């Protein structure tokens, strides 16, 4: 746009110079025409210079005036053309933008459609994965229930059936004392079956999928056992565990590890004090079971059962199980895992 305004400024300067020259020449011509003598054929002529009876006009002045008029006209024309050119450029720019607008709209629509398609595909994939995960968990649960029923309930029922037949034989042989022992064994096995079925039902109940519920379950299990052995029992639970969710598999393994530790404490520790603590530290669940009993050699032979199973279950939970025991000072079991 600079060249459009530079030209009129140059023309103005030329116009000013031409006007000054014209004024100077006009003044000189006026002075010469007022009073001069022209010697022609020896006569003296007074008055303005004439040629053929007409007034004499300086050709230079005429050309200057014409040039000035031409330059002024050109300047005025270009001055009017500047807004017109600006308007034309604005119209051209508007037309170009209008031509681009449908293309941009189409690009945006295509992009939005692709995003919706991608989002729908991702949602469908996630739903399918979630469904497959639920189906896998259901199948795993069915296999686990079948396994538990076969190992615990099935074997115990077989034992009850055999003991019942043997009891009849003892009664027929008039051996009431031996028969009474068999009846007591049948009662114990039947109670064990009830506990096993109760644990299976509790495990598959979704209302128990919190750390708070499993902690309460273990407290209810341990409290009467501790009282039967005159053990002062302390149970502690972090308040942050009240609504902490936990999967069925984790809940089951955690319950079985803690239950085995409690059973060993009751049977072998000869303790007078025992503590069970559930707490959450640094995003991890820590379960502590300790007593002040007689202790044992951890790596040596022991009457305590299930240590290998407890460690294996801890590994399946992605956690660690540490067992510390000092003879005469007690035992400390600590499970650390990600809930």
C-alpha positions in Angstrom: 0.0 0.0 0.0 3.0 2.4 0.4 3.4 3.0 -3.4 -0.1 4.2 -3.6 0.6 7.1 -1.3 4.2 7.8 -2.3 3.2 8.9 -5.9 0.8 11.7 -4.9 3.4 13.2 -2.5 6.0 13.4 -5.3 3.4 15.0 -7.6 2.6 17.6 -5.0 6.2 18.6 -4.7 6.4 18.9 -8.5 3.2 20.9 -8.5 4.5 23.4 -5.9 7.8 23.9 -7.9 5.9 24.4 -11.2 3.6 27.0 -9.6 6.6 29.0 -8.2 8.2 29.0 -11.7 4.9 30.1 -13.3 4.5 33.0 -10.8 8.1 34.2 -11.4 7.8 34.1 -15.2 4.4 35.9 -15.1 5.9 38.6 -13.0 8.8 39.1 -15.5 6.4 39.1 -18.4 4.3 41.7 -16.7 7.3 44.0 -16.2 8.4 43.6 -19.8 5.0 44.2 -21.2 4.3 47.4 -19.2 6.8 49.6 -20.9 9.4 48.6 -23.5 10.5 49.5 -26.9 10.8 47.2 -29.8 13.0 48.4 -32.6 11.5 47.2 -35.9 11.9 49.2 -39.1 13.3 52.0 -36.9 10.0 52.8 -35.2 9.3 53.0 -31.5 6.4 51.0 -30.2 5.0 51.7 -26.8 2.7 49.4 -25.0 2.3 45.6 -24.7 4.1 43.3 -27.1 1.8 42.2 -29.9 2.1 40.0 -32.8 -0.4 40.4 -35.6 -2.7 42.5 -33.5 -3.0 39.8 -30.7 -1.5 39.7 -27.2 1.6 37.6 -27.0 1.3 34.5 -24.7 4.5 32.9 -23.3 4.6 29.2 -24.5 6.5 28.1 -21.3 3.7 29.5 -19.1 1.1 27.6 -21.1 2.9 24.3 -20.9 3.4 24.8 -17.1 -0.3 25.5 -16.5 -1.3 22.5 -18.6 1.2 20.3 -16.7 -0.1 21.6 -13.4 -3.7 20.8 -14.4 -2.7 17.3 -15.6 -0.9 16.6 -12.3 -3.7 17.9 -10.2 -6.2 15.8 -12.1 -4.0 12.7 -11.8 -3.6 13.3 -8.1 -7.3 13.7 -7.5 -8.0 10.6 -9.6 -5.5 8.5 -7.7 -6.8 9.8 -4.4 -10.3 8.6 -5.4 -8.9 5.3 -6.6 -7.2 4.4 -3.3 -10.4 3.7 -1.3 -11.8 1.9 -4.3 -8.7 -0.4 -4.5 -9.0 -1.0 -0.7 -12.6 -1.9 -1.1 -11.8 -4.2 -4.0 -9.2 -6.0 -1.9 -11.6 -6.3 1.0 -14.2 -7.8 -1.3 -11.6 -10.2 -2.8 -10.5 -11.3 0.7 -14.1 -11.8 1.8 -14.7 -13.9 -1.3 -11.7 -16.0 -0.5 -12.8 -16.5 3.1 -16.2 -17.5 1.9 -14.6 -20.1 -0.5 -12.6 -21.5 2.3 -15.5 -21.6 4.8 -17.2 -24.7 3.4 -13.9 -26.6 3.3 -13.2 -25.8 6.9 -16.7 -26.8 7.9 -16.4 -30.1 6.1 -13.0 -30.7 7.8 -14.5 -30.0 11.2 -17.5 -32.3 10.5 -15.3 -35.1 9.3 -13.0 -34.7 12.3 -16.0 -34.7 14.7 -17.4 -37.9 13.0 -14.0 -39.6 13.3 -13.8 -38.7 17.0 -17.3 -40.0 17.7 -16.4 -43.2 15.8 -13.2 -43.6 17.7 -14.9 -42.9 21.1 -17.7 -45.4 20.3 -15.2 -48.1 19.3 -13.1 -47.5 22.4 -16.2 -47.7 24.6 -17.4 -50.9 23.0 -13.9 -52.4 23.4 -13.8 -51.4 27.1 -17.3 -52.8 27.7 -16.3 -56.1 26.0 -13.1 -56.3 28.0 -15.1 -55.7 31.2 -17.6 -58.3 30.2 -14.9 -60.8 29.5 -13.3 -60.0 32.8 -16.5 -60.6 34.7 -17.1 -63.9 32.8 -13.5 -65.0 33.7 -14.1 -64.1 37.4 -17.4 -66.0 37.4 -15.8 -69.1 35.9 -13.0 -68.9 38.4 -15.4 -68.5 41.2 -17.4 -71.5 40.1 -14.2 -73.6 39.9 -13.2 -72.4 43.3 -16.6 -73.2 44.9 -16.6 -76.6 43.3 -13.1 -77.2 44.6 -14.0 -76.1 48.1 -17.2 -78.2 48.2 -15.3 -81.2 47.0 -12.3 -80.9 49.4 -14.0 -79.6 52.5 -17.7 -80.6 52.4 -17.4 -83.7 50.2 -14.6 -85.3 52.2 -16.1 -84.4 55.6 -19.5 -85.8 54.5 -17.8 -89.0 53.5 -16.1 -89.2 56.9 -19.5 -88.6 58.6 -21.0 -91.4 56.6 -18.2 -93.9 57.5 -18.3 -92.8 61.2 -22.0 -93.3 61.3 -21.7 -96.9 60.0 -19.0 -97.7 62.5 -21.0 -96.2 65.3 -23.8 -98.7 64.6 -21.3 -101.5 64.7 -20.0 -100.4 68.1 -23.5 -100.1 69.5 -24.4 -103.5 68.2 -21.3 -104.8 69.9 -22.3 -103.1 73.2 -19.5 -100.6 73.2 -21.2 -97.4 74.2 -18.0 -95.5 75.2 -16.4 -96.1 71.8 -19.7 -95.2 70.1 -19.9 -92.0 72.1 -16.5 -91.0 70.8 -17.7 -91.6 67.2 -20.8 -89.5 67.8 -18.6 -86.7 69.1 -16.4 -86.9 66.0 -19.5 -86.8 63.8 -20.7 -83.7 65.6 -17.3 -82.0 65.1 -17.3 -82.9 61.4 -20.8 -81.7 60.9 -20.0 -78.4 62.6 -17.0 -78.1 60.3 -19.2 -78.6 57.3 -21.5 -75.8 58.5 -18.5 -73.5 58.9 -17.2 -74.3 55.4 -20.6 -73.7 53.8 -21.0 -70.5 55.7 -17.5 -69.3 54.6 -18.4 -70.1 50.9 -21.6 -68.1 51.2 -19.9 -65.2 52.9 -17.1 -65.2 50.2 -19.5 -65.0 47.2 -21.7 -62.4 48.9 -20.9 -59.0 47.2 -22.0 -57.1 50.3 -18.8 -58.3 51.9 -16.5 -56.8 49.3 -14.8 -54.3 51.7 -11.8 -54.5 54.1 -14.0 -53.4 56.9 -16.3 -56.4 56.5 -13.4 -58.9 56.4 -11.9 -57.4 59.5 -15.2 -57.7 61.4 -15.5 -61.3 60.2 -12.1 -62.2 61.6 -12.8 -60.4 64.9 -16.0 -62.5 65.2 -14.1 -65.6 64.5 -11.2 -64.9 66.8 -13.1 -63.4 69.8 -14.7 -66.7 71.2 -11.5 -68.7 70.5 -9.4 -66.2 72.5 -11.9 -66.3 75.4 -11.9 -70.1 75.5 -8.1 -70.0 76.1 -8.2 -67.0 78.5 -6.2 -64.9 76.2 -6.5 -61.1 76.5 -7.5 -60.1 73.0 -7.0 -56.7 71.3 -8.4 -55.9 67.9 -7.5 -52.7 66.1 -8.8 -51.4 62.8 -7.9 -48.3 60.8 -10.9 -46.0 60.3 -9.9 -45.6 56.6 -10.8 -49.2 55.9 -14.5 -48.8 56.4 -15.3 -48.2 52.7 -12.1 -49.6 51.1 -13.3 -52.0 48.3 -11.6 -55.4 47.8 -12.1 -58.2 45.2 -13.6 -61.5 46.1 -10.4 -63.4 45.4 -8.3 -61.1 47.6 -10.9 -61.2 50.3 -10.9 -65.0 50.3 -7.1 -65.4 50.5 -6.8 -62.7 53.1 -9.4 -64.3 55.2 -7.8 -67.8 55.0 -4.3 -66.5 55.8 -5.6 -64.7 58.9 -7.8 -67.6 59.9 -4.8 -70.0 59.7 -2.6 -67.7 61.8 -5.4 -67.4 64.5 -5.8 -71.2 64.6 -2.1 -71.7 65.1 -2.0 -69.0 67.8 -4.9 -70.7 69.7 -3.5 -74.3 69.4 0.3 -73.8 70.0 1.3 -70.4 71.3 0.2 -70.8 75.0 -0.1 -67.0 75.0 -1.8 -64.7 77.5 -2.1 -61.7 75.2 -2.8 -61.4 71.5 -3.3 -58.6 69.0 -4.8 -58.3 65.5 -4.4 -55.0 63.7 -5.6 -53.9 60.3 -4.2 -50.6 59.1 -3.4 -48.8 55.9 0.0 -47.1 55.4 1.4 -45.5 52.2 -1.5 -47.0 50.2 -0.8 -50.5 51.4 -2.8 -52.8 53.7 -0.9 -54.2 56.7 -2.3 -57.0 58.7 -0.5 -57.8 62.0 -1.2 -60.8 64.2 1.1 -61.2 67.2 1.2 -62.9 70.6 3.4 -63.2 73.7 3.5 -67.0 73.7 6.3 -69.4 73.7 7.4 -68.8 70.1 9.0 -71.3 67.8 11.9 -71.7 65.4 10.6 -70.4 62.1 12.9 -72.3 59.8 12.9 -75.5 61.9 10.4 -78.3 62.3 7.2 -77.1 63.9 3.7 -78.4 64.9 2.2 -75.3 63.3 0.4 -76.0 60.1 -0.1 -74.1 56.9 2.9 -71.8 56.7 3.6 -72.9 53.1 0.0 -72.3 52.2 -0.1 -68.9 53.8 3.1 -67.8 52.0 1.7 -69.1 48.7 -1.6 -67.2 49.2 0.3 -64.0 50.1 2.3 -64.3 46.8 -1.0 -64.7 44.9 -2.2 -61.5 46.4 0.9 -59.7 45.2 2.1 -59.2 48.8 4.6 -60.4 51.3 4.2 -62.5 54.5 6.8 -62.0 57.2 6.9 -64.4 60.2 9.1 -63.5 63.1 9.3 -65.6 66.3 11.6 -65.8 69.3 11.5 -68.7 71.7 9.9 -67.6 75.0 8.9 -64.1 73.6 6.2 -64.8 71.2 5.4 -64.7 67.4 4.7 -61.8 65.0 3.1 -62.3 61.6 2.8 -59.4 59.2 1.1 -59.4 55.8 1.7 -56.4 53.5 -0.2 -56.1 50.2 -1.9 -53.7 47.9 -5.6 -53.8 48.5 
